[in-house]
Structures are given as structure tokens and as C-alpha cells.
Amino acid sequence: MVKFSREYEASIIPEWKAAFVDYKSLKKLIKRIKIARRDADPPPPLLAAGAGNSYGFSVPHPVRFAAAAHHAPAASPEQEFLEKADEELDKVDEFYATQEAELLARGDALIEQLRILADVKRILADHAARRGRAASMPPSLELSPSVNGSSGRHLLSSGLASPQSMSDGSVELQQARVAEGAAVAEEVMAALERNGVSFVGGGLAKAKKDGSGKQLMGRAALLQLPATVRIDIPPTSPGRAALKVWEELVNVLRKDGADPAAAFVHRKKLQHAEKNIRDAFLALYRGLELLKKFSSLNVKAFTKILKKFVKVSEQQQATDKFSEKVKRSPFSSSDKVLQLADEVECIFLRHFAGNDRKVAMKYLKPQQPRNTHMITFLVGLFTGTFVSLFIIYSVLAHVAGIFSSTGSPTYMDIVYHVFSMFALISLHVFLYGCNLFMWKSTRINHNFIFDFSSSTALTHRDAFLMSASIMCTVVAALVINLFLRNAGATYTDALPGALLVLSTGVLFCPFNIFYRSTRYCFMRVMRNIIFSPFYKVLMADFFMADQLTSQIPLLRHMEFAACYFMAGTFRNHAYETCTSSPQYTHLAYVISFLPYYWRAMQCLRRYLEEGHDINQLANAGKYVSAMVAAAVRFKYAATPTPLWMWMVVISSSGATIYQLYWDFVMDWGFLNPKSKNLWLRDQLILKKKSIYYVSMMLNLALRLAWAQSVMKLHLGQIESRLLDFSLASLEIIRRGHWNFYRLEHEHLNNAGKFRAVKTVPLPFRELETD
């Protein structure tokens, strides 16, 4: 049977660990009570003959008596335990009350958002139906600002009108538009007022007159409805950003003096708003479930520890009194969280699941994927097959003299690039599997940090399976290619191309096989990286971009493979076409820059979004220094003069020092001189501190791999290729090693701020009014 202390430690929410009952310290106090009571028991009388006096009792030893009197505690262990338990109870109560208040306020805000959304959707649907029946041009429905210049605006539009259409049409048509628009505007205003939206003024403003004295009931007639609410959809993608720019442009080009800050409300925005509200309800429900778990675990912990206390101390009255206090505590007696959770279930079922409870529970309570032995079996099968095929390939290559000095250089020229690419990918996936295993073992909530769904996220077994299957396929292709070459078959170099086509087809396969959710997530993240800084930078985006900075050799191999097979040079083995041409050299120069450029653009985007955080500019400077060092090394490779060699040493040394400082201080949180753990940080997940010091030395050594570029090493073609592949592999190993400590630091930051649930921005945002 598992002890409760182990079950309790394994069940607590990592981000809220500091707020839970300190069960271990209370258990230590129980042991102290037990020892104190054992020591306080009187020793049996000395009845042995001749042992002291003839009266049958012992004389107290004066030294022992004086020592006992000197060490007598000021307070009894029982009292110390009750005081500590009371402190823990207050801590739990305070945290629970804070979280409960936040969740209840969030629930009220979400319900209000849902009401506004429902009313606006209904009004726009009715308006669209009336327009269809009228068979007229689609009018633009708006709430224009009042003349008094209030800053809050709310503008409704069924679609984005072009600037030209705003001035077209006869006066009669515009009068018909405004007559319809005014009715819908009043309906919108009434709906928003029912939902608590305040207005500076109400009703229609007086119609303006033109030069002829006629009243203008068209767009020049302003509604005195400066509402304090607008739909706010963050421009997280280029499409949303372009939409926002277009709205601002349309408002600026308007001829009726509309405020450029006015916000459109159209179908696309309503879809985004509905999605945001749905995600916010999911996050709210998860927070409620976590708070219920927090309550039940703490109640169980207090119950268990009080049972131990009464058993050891025999103070039944004090125990009963404290138990009643626990039962009356808000975290134990409050049912507000349960009521709100039931209400959220009903709302989600009705508004987002079409009254299908199975669909609702799929989102609200996603089932964890079952751990099957089939994946473990396949990992072993593919690994064993890979080892067997690799041995076969090594024997065949040795017999054929492929790697000897007299071997065919063409084979190495072609095969090296293609199969090195897959080997580096497989190694990186394997190390990511090791990261997943370590994060799970140390209870680092990587799915929450990366915003991955727990039902579709990869496990370490899945990553190992992907890595083993890739290597098994690659080595099998190597063996077949060698067989065909020895048999004198034509176009044997097309086999690596077929492997590239197969891998690309698997990556873009639309069917729900081969980890489709993971493949699509990878492509989505890569899209965000490639189009930086136009997409909002999430944790998964810049984490993947950091991985790409360690995969520059992989990108170079991909460049060669694309050139070799797309240009058709594999038909005549024109290897020099994709290595010696100026275009290839310039492209290689650009590819070596791209990961650093993407990462620097992400830092600049975060600098603008996060309140001009200077750390983001400093982080961008780190990648700029890496770009400079890479450029100098390229120049030195083209013109290996002593001047450029010293330039390589200076630029690469500066970039390395910059990178090491950022690794240790900013990414890992180390080198804190005031830390209780020497030159580390106060909070550490791993118990052995020596692991952290060894990791720092290893990271330092692997960061200096660039030094080989200035060494005058006289190597043959095979040895040179082997060295390049080894250095690329070491950099990937360094990155996999860096990943664990980077996420450990991020996890501890979340735990320090008690962030266990993501905060989804609400679409209907209240604006400040003058």
C-alpha cells in the first residue's frame, strides 16, 4: 500500500505547491512528539539486590536531573504542532479565498461576455434577414461617435465597406439606409444597456443641415451613442493585423468625420470573439477543477495528520476542536466553486456543444491517452531492426570499399547530405523524448507551458518511436541503395530523393494517422517562425526557433538536397552544380543567417508587445552577435588570411560570452550570488546540485565547438565529413541538454506566480471615457 505522504506529493498541483499543506513538516513534528513522550516515560525501578539502597527505589542522578531541567522546552511539542497546523490552515484558507474570488469574478465576466455576444449575433442576424427581404444594397450599420468627442466607441457593421461605397447612392437610398440603421442601432443600444454597458448619452442626435438647409439623415447624422465597449481581437496573425489596418484605413478615409478608433463588428470578428469566449470558459473550468482538487487534497491531508496527532499525543479534545475549525474553513465548506462549475457545464453544453453532453465533456474533461504496451513494443522492434540493418550496412560498405581512400567520392557526396539530414532529425527527436521523460519525472508541466492539449500531446514513448522509425527507414534505404549501386543499377541516387518525397508526404498527410495533431502543430509553429514578426510569439514558437539555431547544418543539408534533386543533377552526377556556384554559396550564407534572424525578429515583436521590455532587445542583440560571428567565419572560409582568423576569434569569442551569459543567467536563472545554493538559484528541482555544475561546464565546452574552424586540421574528405557530422550532433546534444533547464526555469516562474491556468483575453473590452 502506498503511503499517503507519497500519494500526496504525487497529486499536488506543481504550480500551487507552496500553497498546499506542508505535510512533511507536520509529520516531523509528530515524530518529535513521539520521541518526547518516549523520553518522558519514567524508567522502571531498580529492584536488583545490592543495586543502591534496600528500600526498593533508585536515587535520581543529580547530573541527569540538572541536564533535563536545563533542556526543558519552553513550549510542548503538542503545542508547537497545533500552532504550526494553525499557520498552515490560515495559509490554505487565504490562498483558496484569493483563487475563489478570482474565478468567481472571471465567471461573472464571461457570462456577461456571452450575453453581449448572443445579443449582437441575434441583432445582426435579424438585420441581415431584413436586408435580404428588402433586396437592396447591404447597408453599413454603425454606432457613430457623438459630437462631444467621447473616447469610447462602439461600431457595428455587417461587413467591411470600401471607402467608395460610403459616398455612393442617392439621398433617398441613404435615408432608407439610415432609417433601417437607426432602428437596429437603438436595438443594439438597448441590448447592450441590458447587459450593463453604459452610454454617455442616449437617443439620436439632431440631424445636421447641409448648405441648402435640408436635413441630412444619411451618414452625416450622428448617433449620440458613445458606448464604452468594443470588440477587441488581438492581431496575433498577419490576417488579423491586416484586417485591423484596413479598418483603421477605412475609418480615416471616411468623409463624415468618424473617429478612427471606432471598432467594426462583423461576422469574422464575431467568430473570433466566440472562439475566445469558448476558450476562456474551458480555462475557467480547468481552474475550477484544480481548485476543487486543491480543496479535497488539503482536507485529506489535515484529516490524516490529525489522526496521527491524536494517536501519538492522546489529546482528543484539542484534535476535535481543530477538526471543527478545518470543517468550518472556506476551502472545506464553501460550495461556490461547485456551483460555478455546474453552471459552466450547462453553459458550455448549451452554447458550444449543441446540447451534446459527450461533446461537451470531450472539451471540458479531455481523457488522457492510455499508455499501451504496443508503443513500447514498436520502439524495441524498430530499435532492434535499426541496429541489425546498421551492422549489415557497415559490413557491406567495408566490403565494397566505400569509406576507403580508393572509394567512389560521388557516393559520399550524395549520400552524406541526405542521410545526415535524417540522422540529425532523428537525434533531435530522440533528445526531445529524453526531455519529455525528464519533465514528466520531475513534474514540470510542459503541456501547460507550451499550451499543448494533454489529450494529443506527444509522450516520451511517442518521440522514441518516431526517432527509431526514422532511423530504421533511413538505414534500410542505405542498404537498398548500396545493393543497387553494387548491382550496377541506373539512377541509384534517386532513392534518397524518394525518401525525401516519402517524408514530405507523411508530414503533409491529411489523414488522422502518424500523429496528425503533432504534425499540424509543427507546421503551424514553423509558419509562425518563418513569417516572424507578423505572428504573435508564443512559448512554443520561440522555443522551436531556438532549436533551429542548433540545426543550421541540417538546413544546409536540406539546401543541397533540394538543389540536387529539383535541378535534376542526380541524372549526370553534377555535384559541383550545387556546391561551387555563386548562387549556392550566397544561399548557404542566407540559410546560416535565417534562424538567428527569425529569433531576433521574435524578440523585437515581444519587445513591442510586452511594454518595451529592454531584456527582449538585449536578447535580440545576442542573435545579432551570432549573425556577425557566422558572417566572419564565412569570410574566413573564403579568404583564410591571418587577419580574418583573428576576426573570427574576436567575433566568435564575443558571441560565445554573450550566449553563455544568457544561457546561465537569463534562460537558466543561475549565477545568482545571493542564492542559498552557491551560484545557482534558490529553487532547484533536481536534488543533486552537482548535476547543475556539471551541466554548466558541459554547456561551456560545447559552446566552444566553433574553435575547430580556425584550427589547421589536415583531414581527408571522409574524416572531414565525419568531423562536421560529429560537431553538428554535439550541438544538438547541447540543445537537448539546454531544453531541460530552460523549461525548469520557466516552470518555477509559473509556480512562483501560481499560474496553473492560462488567461484568455476577452473580446468585449471596456474602454475608458473622458
Buried (B, 14 or more C-beta within 10 A) or exposed (E): EEEBBEEBBEBBBBBBEEBBBBBEEBBEBBEBBBEBBEEEEEEEEEEEEEEEEEEEEBEEEEEEEEEEEEEEEEEBBBEBBBEBBEEBBEBBBEBBBEBBEEBBEBBEBBBBBBBBBBBBBEBBEEBBEBBEEEEBEBBBBBBBBBBEEBBBBBBBBBEEBEEEEBEEBEEEBBBBBBEBBBEBBBBBBEBBEEBEBEBBEEEBBEBBEEEEEEEBBBBBBBBBBBBBBBBBBBBBBEEBBEBBEEBEEBBEBBEBEBBEBBBBBBBBBBEBBBBBBBBBBBBBBBBBBBBEBBBEBBBBBBEBBBEBBBEBBEBEEBBEEBBEBBEEBBBBEBEBBEEBBEEBBEBBBEBBBEEEEEBBBEBBEBEEBEEEEEBEEBBEBBBEBBBEBBEBBBEBBEEBEBBEEEBEEEBBBBBBBBBBBBBBBBBBBBBBBBBBBBBBEBBBBBBBBBEBEEEBBBBBBBBBBBBBBBBBBBBBBBBBBBEBBEEEEEEBBBBBBEBBEEBEEEEEEEEEEEBEBBBBBBEEBBEBBEEBBBBBBBBBBBBBBBBBBBBBBBBBBBBBBEBBBEEEBBEEEEBEBBBEEEEBEEBBBEBBBBBBBBBBBBBBBBBEBEEEBEEBBBBBBBBBBBBBBBBBBBBBEEEEEEEBBEBBBEBBBEBBEBBBBBBBEBBBBBBBEEBEEEBBBEBBBBEEEEEBBEBBEBBBEBBEBBEEBBEEEEEEEBEEBBEBBEBBBBBBBBBBBBBBBBBBBBBBBBBEEBBBBBEBEBBBBBBEBE
